[in-house]
Amino acid sequence: MHTRQTSRCADQQQYVSPSPPPSPIKGERVFIFLAALALTSPTWAAPQYGPGVTDTEIKVGQTMPYSGPASAYAAVGKAEVAYFHKINAEGGVNKRRIKLLSLDDAYSPPKTVEQTRRLVEHEEVLAIFGTLGTPTNAAIHKYLNAKKVPQLLIYSADMKWGDPQRYPWTIAFYPNQRTLATIYASYIIENRSDAKIGVLYQADDFGKDYLKAFKEALGPKARMIVAEASYEVSDPSIDSQIISLKSSGADTLLDISTPKFTAQAIRKIYDIDWRPMHFIPSGSTSIPAVMRPAGLEKSVGVLSAAYLKDPNDPQWKDDPAVKEWLAWMKKFYPDGDTAEIMNAQGYTAAQLFVRVLKQCGDELTRENLMKQAANLKSVELPMLLPGIKLDTSPTDYYPIKQMQMQRFDGTRWVRFGEVMGQ
């Protein structure tokens, strides 16, 4: 999937030298064009470009699961493409259009490697932006860092992305596992101190690292975990895992799954008349992709956490940011579902990426792109929940560190409590 490339001539710039000094020869004026002086003046510096950048274009790449077991996440990539259409229609970033090459990797790590190599070595993109998935990003992590190509604002909660000493070219967008695991662990300890916890997790880095973070957040209370069950992304069903977890006597479920399997879990839990306190990842809260397929009435009471304003929440009906988002959807993404929170996620990540590009000015190199991304100071974006600000530093690569608990009521997600986090 590619955005349509448009061409535009760059504005011509003229550099005028200061007036020359009077001629030392009486009665005679000498006019000198100090071209060399103008070109070396401290008030002007030639643009510095990395791969994929010209006077009129910034070429960026990403992979997305437009097919495969995690295709529900495709809405994120489509929203980002649509947001860059908006930016280009308004003149681009400093008069440069963004060309996003968004390719399908089917949530398959080998395919991610293949497509990423194509983007870096053939298309020569400036950066890889917003690639989705823990196993997919892990497959290209070392490659991109060895090539010194920014792996920027990726969609994965894994803790491995916050390691600027060993992997200085990788920064995530999504809240990390420790943030969400800490919020869930705190809620369980406060509201069900004698919980018997069952854990369903995906049998890869996404699930295993999430479970590890959860156990660390529980501390000594990790003994409350009475059962664990894993699944492979190629599994057609997780019914047997849900039945096994119920049989363990668990009254609380941490469900570390991607949308397809989250929907299956919600539906099966209801159908076997099990009513645990059910926590799901914030990346699996889509109403169209998860709650509707599971059954809205079967999803009542499911818990998660949020960092974005939900356009479905009546609280935001008069909010200027949500109105602007809805206008953008109507104009640039008319086929998108306004009930899909992933469209707000893609919109917000693309906004942040544009902000980083603008901070680069005319120094659009890979090095400066990472420098700017690692120096975000109290950034407020329109669709973030009030009180959530983005911060990074050369030693802190986690932009989003706060979230708020929410519960599904059969129609929409209802937030409660305070914004919490690290």
Residue pairs with C-beta under 8 A, 6 or more apart in sequence:
1 64
1 66
1 77
1 81
1 102
1 103
1 104
2 100
2 101
2 102
3 81
3 84
3 85
3 98
3 99
3 100
3 101
3 102
5 57
5 97
5 99
6 88
6 97
7 56
8 56
8 92
8 95
8 97
9 56
10 55
10 56
10 95
11 95
15 38
15 39
15 41
15 44
16 38
17 33
17 34
17 35
17 37
17 38
18 34
18 37
20 30
20 31
20 32
20 34
22 29
23 29
23 30
38 44
45 362
47 55
47 362
47 363
47 364
48 362
48 363
48 364
48 365
48 368
49 364
49 365
50 126
50 364
50 365
50 366
50 367
50 369
51 59
51 124
51 125
51 126
51 366
52 58
52 59
52 60
52 123
52 124
52 125
52 126
52 127
53 59
53 96
53 126
53 364
54 96
55 95
55 96
56 92
56 95
56 96
56 97
57 96
57 97
57 98
57 99
58 92
58 93
58 96
58 97
58 98
58 99
58 126
58 357
58 364
59 99
59 101
59 123
59 124
59 125
59 126
60 98
60 99
60 100
60 101
60 125
60 126
60 127
60 128
60 129
60 353
61 100
61 101
61 102
61 103
61 116
61 119
61 120
61 123
61 125
61 127
61 128
61 129
62 77
62 80
62 100
62 101
62 102
62 103
62 119
62 128
62 129
62 130
62 131
63 102
63 103
63 104
63 105
63 111
63 112
63 115
63 116
63 119
63 131
63 132
63 136
64 73
64 74
64 76
64 77
64 102
64 103
64 104
64 105
64 130
64 131
64 132
65 71
65 73
65 74
65 104
65 105
65 106
65 107
65 132
65 133
65 136
66 74
66 77
66 104
66 106
67 104
67 106
68 105
68 106
68 107
68 108
69 107
69 233
69 234
69 258
69 260
70 107
70 132
70 133
70 233
70 258
70 259
70 260
71 106
71 107
72 258
72 259
72 260
72 286
72 289
72 290
72 342
73 107
73 132
73 133
73 155
73 258
73 259
73 283
73 342
75 286
75 289
75 336
75 337
75 340
75 342
75 343
75 346
76 130
76 132
76 155
76 342
76 343
76 345
76 346
76 349
77 102
77 130
77 132
77 346
78 333
78 336
78 343
78 346
79 333
79 336
79 342
79 343
79 344
79 345
79 346
79 347
79 350
80 100
80 102
80 129
80 130
80 346
80 347
80 349
80 350
81 100
81 102
82 328
82 332
82 333
82 336
82 346
83 328
83 332
83 346
83 347
83 350
83 351
83 354
84 98
84 100
84 350
85 332
86 328
86 331
86 332
87 93
87 98
87 350
87 354
88 97
88 98
89 332
92 98
93 354
93 357
93 358
94 357
94 358
94 361
94 362
96 364
98 354
98 357
100 129
101 119
101 123
101 125
103 115
103 118
103 119
104 111
104 115
105 111
105 112
105 115
105 131
105 136
107 132
107 133
107 135
107 136
107 233
108 136
109 135
109 136
109 138
109 139
110 139
112 131
112 133
112 136
112 137
112 139
112 140
113 139
113 140
113 143
116 128
116 131
116 140
116 143
116 144
117 143
119 125
119 128
120 128
120 144
120 147
120 149
125 149
126 150
126 364
126 366
126 369
127 149
127 150
127 151
127 152
127 366
127 369
128 140
128 144
128 149
128 150
128 151
128 152
128 154
129 150
129 152
129 153
129 353
130 152
130 153
130 154
130 155
130 173
130 346
130 349
130 350
130 353
131 137
131 140
131 151
131 154
131 155
132 154
132 155
132 156
133 155
133 156
133 206
134 156
134 157
134 158
134 204
134 205
134 206
134 209
135 204
135 205
135 206
137 151
137 154
137 156
137 158
137 161
137 170
138 158
138 160
138 205
140 151
141 151
141 160
141 167
141 170
142 167
144 150
144 151
144 169
144 170
145 151
145 166
145 167
145 168
145 169
145 170
148 169
148 366
148 367
149 169
149 366
150 169
150 170
150 171
150 366
150 369
150 370
150 373
151 169
151 170
151 171
152 170
152 171
152 353
152 356
152 369
152 370
152 373
153 171
153 172
153 173
153 349
153 352
153 353
153 373
153 399
154 161
154 170
154 171
154 172
154 173
154 174
155 172
155 173
155 174
155 283
155 345
155 349
156 172
156 174
156 206
157 172
157 174
157 175
157 176
157 177
157 179
157 180
157 206
157 210
157 281
157 283
158 172
158 176
158 177
158 205
158 206
158 209
158 210
159 176
159 177
159 178
159 209
159 213
160 167
160 205
160 209
161 167
161 170
161 171
161 172
161 176
161 397
161 398
162 172
162 176
162 396
162 397
162 398
163 170
163 397
164 374
164 394
164 395
164 397
168 370
169 366
169 370
170 397
171 370
171 373
171 374
171 392
171 397
171 399
172 397
172 398
172 399
173 349
173 352
173 399
173 400
174 283
174 400
175 282
175 307
175 398
175 400
175 401
175 402
175 403
175 421
176 213
176 398
177 209
177 210
177 213
177 214
178 213
178 216
178 217
178 422
179 398
179 400
179 401
179 402
179 403
179 421
179 422
180 281
180 282
180 305
180 403
181 210
181 213
181 214
181 216
181 217
182 213
182 217
182 420
182 421
182 422
183 305
183 403
183 405
183 420
183 421
184 214
184 217
184 254
184 279
184 303
184 305
185 214
185 217
185 218
185 221
186 217
186 420
187 303
187 405
188 195
188 197
188 218
188 221
188 224
188 252
188 277
189 218
189 221
191 277
192 251
192 252
192 277
194 224
195 224
195 251
195 252
195 277
196 224
196 226
196 248
196 249
196 250
196 251
196 252
197 224
197 225
197 226
197 250
197 252
197 253
197 254
198 225
198 226
198 227
198 228
198 229
198 245
198 246
198 248
198 250
198 252
198 253
198 254
198 276
199 211
199 214
199 225
199 227
199 228
199 229
199 245
199 253
199 254
199 256
200 229
200 230
200 231
200 238
200 241
200 242
200 245
200 253
200 254
200 255
200 256
200 257
200 265
201 207
201 208
201 210
201 211
201 228
201 229
201 230
201 231
201 254
201 256
201 257
202 230
202 231
202 232
202 233
202 256
202 257
202 258
202 261
203 230
203 231
203 232
204 233
206 256
206 258
207 230
207 256
207 257
210 256
210 281
211 228
211 254
211 256
214 254
215 222
215 225
218 224
218 225
224 252
226 248
226 249
226 250
227 244
227 245
227 248
227 250
229 241
229 242
229 244
229 245
230 241
231 238
231 241
231 257
231 261
233 258
235 261
237 264
238 257
238 261
238 264
238 265
238 268
239 264
239 268
242 265
242 268
242 269
242 272
242 274
243 268
243 272
245 253
246 269
246 272
246 274
246 276
250 276
251 276
251 277
252 276
252 277
252 278
252 279
253 265
253 269
253 276
253 277
253 278
253 279
254 279
255 262
255 265
255 278
255 279
255 280
255 281
255 284
256 281
257 265
257 280
257 281
257 284
258 283
258 284
259 283
259 284
259 286
259 289
259 290
262 280
262 281
262 284
262 290
262 294
263 289
263 290
263 291
263 293
263 294
264 294
265 278
265 280
265 294
266 278
266 280
266 290
266 291
266 294
266 295
266 298
266 299
266 302
267 293
267 294
267 295
267 298
269 275
269 276
269 278
269 298
270 294
270 295
270 298
271 298
275 301
277 303
278 301
278 302
278 303
279 302
279 303
279 304
280 290
280 302
280 303
280 304
281 304
282 304
282 305
282 306
282 307
282 403
284 290
284 304
285 291
285 304
285 306
285 341
285 406
285 408
285 413
286 340
286 341
286 342
287 312
287 339
287 340
287 341
287 412
287 413
288 337
288 339
288 340
289 340
289 342
290 299
291 299
291 302
291 408
296 410
296 411
297 410
299 408
299 410
300 408
300 409
300 410
301 407
301 408
302 407
302 408
303 405
303 406
303 407
303 408
304 405
304 406
304 408
304 413
305 403
305 404
305 405
305 406
306 385
306 403
306 404
306 406
306 413
306 415
307 384
307 385
307 388
307 400
307 402
307 403
307 404
308 341
308 344
308 345
308 348
308 383
308 384
308 385
309 316
309 319
309 321
309 322
309 344
309 383
309 384
309 385
310 316
310 341
310 344
310 412
310 413
311 322
311 325
311 326
311 338
311 339
311 341
311 344
312 338
312 339
312 341
312 412
312 413
313 412
313 413
313 414
313 415
316 322
320 382
321 382
321 383
322 383
324 382
325 344
325 347
325 382
325 383
326 338
328 347
329 336
329 338
329 343
333 343
336 343
337 343
344 383
347 383
348 381
348 383
348 384
351 381
351 382
351 383
352 376
352 379
352 381
352 390
352 399
355 379
356 369
356 372
356 373
356 376
357 364
357 369
359 372
360 368
360 369
360 372
373 392
374 392
374 393
374 394
374 397
375 392
375 393
375 394
376 390
376 391
376 392
376 399
377 391
378 389
378 390
378 391
379 389
379 390
379 391
379 399
380 389
380 390
381 390
384 390
385 404
385 415
385 419
386 419
387 402
387 419
388 400
388 402
388 403
388 419
390 399
390 400
391 399
391 401
392 398
392 399
398 422
401 421
401 422
402 419
402 420
402 421
402 422
403 419
403 420
403 421
404 415
404 416
404 417
404 418
404 419
404 420
405 415
405 416
405 417
405 420
406 413
406 414
406 415
406 416
407 413
407 414
407 416
408 414
